[in-house]
Amino acid sequence: MTSTSTPPGLARFNTSQEGDALAALHEACSSTVWARRLLAARPYAGPEDLYAASDAATAELTAKDLQEAMAGHPPIGRPKPGDPASAREQRGMAGASEQLKAEMLELNLAYQEKFGHVFLICATGRTGEQMRDAVKERIGNSPEQEREIVRTELGKINRIRLARLVEED
């Protein structure tokens, strides 16, 4: 395979029926606006074009669109049953002590009470302790600061999930 060939997953995404492509995008991010923007820009010449479109769409999400996107993410430490993506992404909490899990639950609830949504972080490659420290640090932010951090974290998560879609055989 040469570097100019389209990865199999991207080729399939580019040519799939609109409903199937939309469903694949909703698995990556539950924002309807984001998914429709990416869908409308098909076909993509390569993965980087798809990632750039995702970044642009994420940057333009309104507060309401961000809420919709965050609603698709389970709290850290409690991946959705039957959702391999959230389980894989939150692997850093899988081996956490019961004390750390209880602390994360408490912090998640405090964060959610303050900001009105789940604590969103790109958990891939992070330990439970790193995620705990991040929520402790971010809970002191203003809603405006936090919204922009969430946007950045969502962008990272979307890229990771899109990369998985692009590389599927």
Backbone as a ProteinNet text record, in pm:
[ID]
protein_1_A
[PRIMARY]
MTSTSTPPGLARFNTSQEGDALAALHEACSSTVWARRLLAARPYAGPEDLYAASDAATAELTAKDLQEAMAGHPPIGRPKPGDPASAREQRGMAGASEQLKAEMLELNLAYQEKFGHVFLICATGRTGEQMRDAVKERIGNSPEQEREIVRTELGKINRIRLARLVEED
[TERTIARY]
84.6	0	88.9	62.1	141	77.4	153.6	103.2	-6.4	-20.3	-123.2	-255.5	-257.7	-384.2	-472.2	-600.2	-697.2	-712.3	-701	-721.2	-860.2	-871.8	-998.4	-1119	-1101.3	-1213.5	-1259.6	-1163.8	-1199.6	-1268.6	-1219.7	-1283.3	-1428.1	-1448.1	-1583	-1670.3	-1615.6	-1690.8	-1729.3	-1635.9	-1661.4	-1774.6	-1788.7	-1885.2	-2009.2	-2014.3	-2129.2	-2254.5	-2368.4	-2496.2	-2495.5	-2570.3	-2572.5	-2607.5	-2708.8	-2750.8	-2641.5	-2570	-2461.1	-2345.1	-2313	-2203.7	-2239.2	-2364.8	-2409.9	-2403.2	-2442.9	-2436.2	-2291.5	-2199.5	-2057.1	-2005.5	-2047.5	-2004.7	-2063.4	-2188.5	-2251	-2183.4	-2121.4	-2044.2	-1920.2	-1865.9	-1747.5	-1785.2	-1895.7	-1937.2	-2087.7	-2156.7	-2302.9	-2359.5	-2274.5	-2324.7	-2378.1	-2505.3	-2568.5	-2506.4	-2480.5	-2421.1	-2283.1	-2201.3	-2067.2	-2077.1	-2162.7	-2176.2	-2224.4	-2321.4	-2374.4	-2268.5	-2186.1	-2078.9	-1978.5	-1940.6	-1844.9	-1905.6	-2031.2	-2101.2	-2107.6	-2138.5	-2154.4	-2023.4	-1911.1	-1781.7	-1722.3	-1794.6	-1744.9	-1739.6	-1652.8	-1551.3	-1424.1	-1351	-1224.7	-1109.4	-1013.4	-897.8	-808.9	-802	-718.2	-759.6	-703.2	-737.9	-719.3	-610.5	-584.4	-695.2	-754	-865.2	-986.1	-1012.3	-1122.5	-1096.2	-972.8	-939.2	-950.6	-905.6	-914.8	-1061.2	-1145.8	-1289.8	-1349.8	-1306.8	-1354.2	-1312.1	-1186.1	-1135.6	-1215.2	-1240.2	-1314.4	-1457.7	-1521.7	-1659.6	-1666	-1568	-1564.2	-1545.5	-1460.3	-1433.6	-1558.8	-1650.4	-1770.5	-1892.2	-1878.1	-1993	-2037.3	-2166.4	-2222.9	-2223.4	-2255.2	-2265.3	-2367.3	-2479.4	-2583.2	-2530.4	-2455.3	-2397.1	-2296.4	-2217.6	-2122.1	-2195.3	-2306.6	-2387.5	-2431.3	-2478.6	-2523.4	-2407.5	-2290.1	-2172.6	-2134	-2135.9	-2096	-2195.7	-2320.8	-2423.6	-2392.6	-2312.5	-2276.2	-2158.2	-2102.2	-1985.3	-2022.4	-1987.7	-2014.8	-1913.9	-1947.2	-1851.6	-1724.1	-1611.8	-1485	-1499.9	-1456.9	-1466	-1591.3	-1682.8	-1805.3	-1836.2	-1752.4	-1779.8	-1916.4	-1977	-2109.3	-2099.4	-2188.1	-2187.9	-2209.2	-2128.5	-2142	-2081.9	-2011.7	-1948.7	-1797.6	-1744.6	-1601.2	-1514.9	-1564.4	-1485	-1462.1	-1568.9	-1549.7	-1469.8	-1486.9	-1409.2	-1261	-1231.7	-1093	-1030.2	-1104	-1052.2	-1028.8	-1110.7	-1099.3	-1018.5	-939.6	-861.6	-779.4	-737.5	-656.8	-728.9	-862.2	-938.5	-967.1	-948.1	-984.3	-912.7	-785.7	-709.9	-700.2	-778	-771.2	-823.4	-769	-813.9	-958.7	-1024.3	-1161.9	-1166.5	-1062.2	-1055.2	-1050.3	-967.5	-957.1	-1089.2	-1152.2	-1281.5	-1386.8	-1386.9	-1483.4	-1454	-1326.8	-1287.8	-1330	-1310.8	-1351.1	-1502.5	-1577.4	-1722.7	-1763.7	-1703.2	-1733.4	-1696	-1578.1	-1533	-1621.2	-1657.1	-1746.2	-1877.8	-1933.1	-2061	-2048.2	-1940	-1917.2	-1898.3	-1823.3	-1799.7	-1931.8	-2007.7	-2134.9	-2231.4	-2230	-2316.6	-2276.3	-2146.7	-2098.8	-2122.6	-2091.8	-2092.9	-2214.5	-2289.2	-2409.7	-2384.2	-2264.5	-2232.4	-2118.9	-2097.8	-1991.5	-1855.2	-1762	-1622.1	-1570.1	-1530.5	-1483	-1332.8	-1263.3	-1118.7	-1084.1	-983.8	-935.1	-857.9	-924.2	-871.2	-769.3	-762.4	-671.6	-528.1	-467.1	-329	-307.9	-414.8	-402	-431.1	-362.1	-387.7	-506.7	-560.1	-668.2	-626	-502.4	-451.4	-442.8	-399.1	-390.2	-529.6	-627.8	-764.2	-820.3	-792.8	-836.4	-773.6	-644	-575	-631.4	-667	-722.6	-858.1	-944.6	-1076.3	-1059.6	-966.4	-941.7	-895	-809.6	-757.3	-866.2	-943.2	-1040.4	-1167.5	-1199.1	-1323.1	-1321.7	-1203.1	-1191.6	-1209.7	-1222.9	-1237.4	-1373.2	-1379.1	-1508	-1578.3	-1710.9	-1781.1	-1725.1	-1685.9	-1632.1	-1498.4	-1409.5	-1280.4	-1303.7	-1393	-1416.5	-1476.1	-1564.5	-1625.1	-1516	-1415.8	-1308.7	-1216.7	-1192.3	-1113	-1189.1	-1318.7	-1402.3	-1397.4	-1404.3	-1399	-1267.3	-1156.7	-1025.3	-1020.5	-1068.1	-1068.1	-1158.3	-1274.4	-1366.2	-1299.2	-1227.6	-1155.9	-1055.5	-983.1	-885.9	-956.3	-1066.3	-1142.8	-1196.4	-1252.3	-1306.9	-1199.6	-1080	-970.5	-933.8	-924.6	-890.1	-996.3	-1121.8	-1231	-1239.4	-1215.1	-1215.4	-1098.9	-983.5	-867.9	-901.8	-975.1	-1017	-1109.4	-1201.7	-1294.9	-1218.4	-1123	-1045.3	-960.8	-906.9	-814.2	-881	-1013.2	-1082.5	-1066.2	-1045.1	-1034.4	-1171.5
-118.3	0	124.3	215.2	337.8	444.3	548.2	654.2	734.8	721.4	797.5	723.1	595.2	522.1	559.3	551.1	584.1	464.1	484.6	372.4	310.9	178.2	109.4	168.5	202.8	258.9	392.4	475.2	605.6	587.6	495.7	469	424.7	336.8	288.5	403.7	486.9	600.2	697	724.1	817.3	770.6	639.5	585.6	523.9	519.9	457.1	543.9	478.3	548.7	656.8	762.8	874.6	829.8	745.7	698	619.3	535	456	546.3	643.5	736.2	820.3	864.3	943.9	861.7	736.3	647.2	630	614.4	598.8	726.2	841.4	968.1	985.7	944.6	956.9	867	758.2	674.4	748.6	835.2	912.4	1031.7	1099.2	1219.6	1234.5	1256.9	1261.9	1399.8	1492.6	1622.3	1608.3	1637.2	1629.3	1729.5	1851.5	1955.7	1911.4	1859.2	1811.6	1702.1	1604.3	1491.1	1537.6	1626.1	1675.3	1754.2	1830.9	1906.7	1811.9	1707.7	1611.8	1533.3	1499.2	1426.1	1509	1636.4	1725	1746.1	1726.4	1751.5	1626.8	1515.8	1395.3	1419.9	1352.1	1255.5	1326.9	1258	1309.8	1243.7	1324.9	1273.1	1185.2	1220.8	1143.3	1168.9	1092.6	1106.9	1248.8	1315.4	1450.8	1548.6	1528.8	1615.1	1593.5	1468.8	1436.1	1495.8	1482.2	1536.2	1688.6	1752.2	1898.6	1943.4	1869.3	1901.2	1883.2	1779.1	1754.9	1869.4	1910.1	2019.9	2147.4	2177.1	2298.5	2291.8	2176.3	2160.4	2169.9	2110.9	2116.4	2260.6	2334.8	2474.7	2561.2	2522.8	2602.8	2559	2455.8	2409.5	2516.4	2536.8	2629.3	2560.3	2634.4	2575.6	2461.8	2480.8	2377.1	2252.7	2274	2161.8	2086	2160.2	2095.1	2010.2	2061.9	1984.6	1853.2	1860.1	1739.3	1640.9	1691.9	1605.6	1539.8	1618.6	1565.1	1462.8	1475.8	1381.6	1239.5	1226.6	1094.6	1031.7	1101.8	1050.6	1013.6	890.7	850.6	914.5	922.3	974.9	890.1	954.8	883.3	783.7	661	555.1	470.9	515.1	437.6	431.4	357.7	348	284.8	323	268.8	118.7	41.2	-103.8	-131.6	-221.2	-258.9	-157.2	-56.3	43.4	23.1	-49.9	-78.4	47.1	152.6	275.9	340	358.9	425.1	336.6	205.8	114.9	122.5	123.1	129.8	263.8	372.6	505.6	527.6	463.3	481.2	369.9	301.3	188.2	227.1	352.2	398.6	388	382	367.9	222.3	133.5	-7.3	-70.2	-39.8	-100.4	-12.2	94.7	189.2	124.3	171.1	121	162.7	93.2	128.8	271	308.5	443.2	548.3	523.7	618.1	623.6	507.9	505	584.6	568.5	641.5	791.5	827	967.6	1027.4	951.8	999.9	1018	927.3	939.2	1068.5	1093.2	1214.1	1339.9	1339.5	1454.4	1474.1	1363.1	1371	1438.7	1398.2	1455	1603.9	1641.6	1782.5	1864.6	1809.8	1877.9	1895.7	1787.1	1790.1	1890.2	1897.2	1992.5	2136.3	2161.4	2296.7	2336.4	2244.7	2281.4	2230.3	2137	2087.9	1982.6	1924.8	1818.4	1733.2	1618	1528	1594.9	1549.7	1590.3	1520.7	1598.8	1541.7	1563.6	1453	1457.4	1347.9	1372.5	1268.4	1171.6	1063	970	872.3	862.3	767.4	792.3	687.7	695.2	759	800	862.6	761.4	779.1	693.9	750.5	669.2	715.1	835.5	832.6	943.6	1073.1	1062.1	1180	1239.5	1152.1	1200.7	1266.2	1205.5	1264.5	1402.5	1411.5	1539.4	1644.9	1603.1	1697.1	1750.6	1664.2	1712.3	1804.4	1770.8	1857.1	1995.5	1999.1	2125.6	2204	2135.5	2203.8	2246.8	2188.7	2224	2370.3	2428.6	2568.5	2666.8	2615.6	2702.1	2770.7	2878.4	2942.3	2857.4	2869.6	2795	2824.7	2949	2985.8	2916.5	2917.4	2848.7	2700.2	2644.8	2500.7	2461.8	2545.5	2515.7	2504.5	2591.8	2585.9	2466.3	2429.7	2309.3	2186.3	2182.3	2070.6	2061.3	2175.4	2177.2	2114.3	2151.5	2096.7	1946	1903.3	1760.5	1681.2	1737.7	1673.1	1656.8	1759.4	1751.9	1637.3	1618.1	1508.6	1373	1361.3	1235.8	1206.2	1308.3	1289.1	1241	1299.2	1257.2	1109.9	1070	930.6	836.1	872.7	786.6	785.2	897.9	901.2	820.1	825	746.8	597.1	555.1	415.2	381.1	472.1	453.1	445.5	534	542.3	417.5	362.9	250.2	113.1	109.1	-21.4	-89.8	-221.3	-298.4	-329.8
0	0	0	-90.3	-96.2	-9.5	18.6	105.3	37.3	-95	-166	-172.1	-134.9	-141.1	-21.5	-43.8	60.4	153	284.5	377.6	355.4	376.6	348.1	421	546.2	622.4	566.6	522.8	466.1	330.7	249.7	120.1	141.6	237.8	268.3	319.8	408.1	461.5	348.5	259.2	148.4	57.3	41.9	-54.5	10	142	208	196.2	213.1	211.5	318.8	297.8	391.3	533.4	546.4	679.2	749.7	674.8	733.3	774.9	689.5	720.9	843.2	849.8	963.5	1092.6	1085.3	1202.4	1248.4	1153.4	1187.6	1254.9	1204.2	1263.6	1403.4	1421.5	1553.5	1656.6	1611.9	1704.6	1751.3	1665.3	1701.1	1788.5	1754.4	1826.9	1813	1923.1	1918.1	1884.4	1838.7	1793	1650.8	1632.5	1500.5	1404.3	1451.5	1367.2	1317.9	1407.4	1371.8	1266.2	1291.6	1199.2	1061.8	1057.9	929.3	851.8	923.2	854.9	791.3	864.3	809.4	694.1	708.8	603.4	475	487.7	372.1	295.9	361.5	298.6	230.8	234.7	167	17.3	-56.1	-11.8	34.7	119.5	171.6	96.5	53.8	-21.2	67.4	195.2	286.4	429.1	521.8	663.3	715.7	676.3	727.2	689.3	571.9	530.2	620.9	656	746.5	884.8	934.5	1066.7	1067.3	959.4	950.5	949.9	878.5	876.1	1014.9	1085.2	1221.7	1313.2	1302.9	1386.7	1360.4	1232.9	1197.2	1249.9	1234.3	1281.8	1434.3	1503.1	1649.1	1696.6	1627.7	1664.9	1653.8	1565.5	1541.2	1622.6	1704.2	1782.5	1881.7	1889	1987.8	2123.9	2228	2362	2361.7	2291.2	2282.8	2209.8	2100.5	2026.1	2112.3	2190.8	2281.2	2384.5	2437.1	2533.8	2470.8	2345.4	2275.7	2259.6	2224.5	2207.8	2340.2	2448.3	2578.9	2631.9	2592.9	2638.7	2592.3	2488.5	2438	2509.8	2607.1	2678.8	2821.7	2863	3001.4	3096.3	3225.1	3322.9	3326.3	3353.5	3368.2	3483.5	3456.5	3556.7	3542	3455.3	3432.5	3283.2	3205.2	3062.2	3037.4	2927.5	2892.9	2872.6	2935.8	2912.6	2763.8	2711.5	2571.4	2474.8	2524.7	2437.6	2442.2	2341.1	2343.2	2333.8	2267.1	2253.2	2388.6	2468	2597.5	2692.4	2684.6	2769.8	2733.6	2603	2556.2	2595.9	2575.7	2604.9	2754.1	2835.5	2981	3047.5	2969.5	3021.5	3144.7	3152.2	3265.3	3398.3	3396.6	3521.4	3554	3456.8	3476	3594.6	3611.8	3721.1	3843.6	3845.9	3958.1	4086.2	4198	4328.2	4352.4	4443.8	4478.2	4534.3	4606.3	4663.3	4551	4449.6	4338.3	4260	4240.2	4169.6	4246.9	4379.3	4462.9	4458.3	4460.1	4452.1	4317.2	4209.4	4076.6	4069	4128.2	4128.9	4198.2	4313.9	4390	4310.7	4249.6	4170	4046.3	3981.5	3864.7	3901.8	4015.3	4058.7	4090.6	4157.5	4190.9	4063.7	3969.7	3842.2	3766.4	3759.6	3687.4	3751	3882	3951.3	3916.6	3909.5	3880.1	3734.2	3640.9	3499.3	3421.7	3480	3412.5	3305.9	3304.6	3208.6	3264.6	3199.4	3245	3229.4	3310.3	3296.7	3172.4	3072.5	2947	2935.4	2913.5	2893.7	2794.4	2713.3	2624.8	2714	2750.6	2850.9	2792.9	2661.5	2597.6	2644.9	2699.6	2743.6	2880	2946	3078.7	3188.1	3299.7	3416	3493.9	3581.3	3667.9	3750.7	3797.4	3878.6	3796.3	3671.7	3585	3559.6	3541.5	3517.9	3644.8	3759.3	3887.1	3905.3	3880.6	3896.9	3800.8	3681.2	3582.4	3627.2	3678.7	3723.2	3843.7	3932.4	4049.1	4004.1	3904.8	3852.8	3778.6	3696.8	3610.5	3682.2	3795.2	3864.3	3910.7	3920.9	3959.4	3844.2	3722.5	3605.2	3600.7	3525.2	3496.9	3390.9	3377.7	3273.2	3133.3	3109.2	2977.5	2951.8	3053	3038.6	3014.3	3091	3083.2	2948.3	2895	2764.5	2657.3	2661.7	2561	2583.5	2709.3	2737	2687.6	2714.6	2669.2	2516.1	2449	2301.8	2253.6	2318.4	2281.7	2306.3	2422.6	2455.9	2361.2	2328.4	2234.5	2098.2	2055.8	1928.4	1926.1	2036.2	2045.3	2038.7	2113.5	2115.4	1974.9	1910.1	1775.9	1678.9	1686.4	1597.4	1621.8	1747.2	1780.1	1725.5	1744.3	1697.6	1545.4	1482.1	1335.5	1278.8	1345.7	1301	1302.5	1403.8	1412.8	1296.3	1265.2	1153	1021.1	1001.4	878.6	855.8	963.2	950.9	949	976	975.1	840.3	844.8	718.6	663.3
[MASK]
+++++++++++++++++++++++++++++++++++++++++++++++++++++++++++++++++++++++++++++++++++++++++++++++++++++++++++++++++++++++++++++++++++++++++++++++++++++++++++++++++++++++++

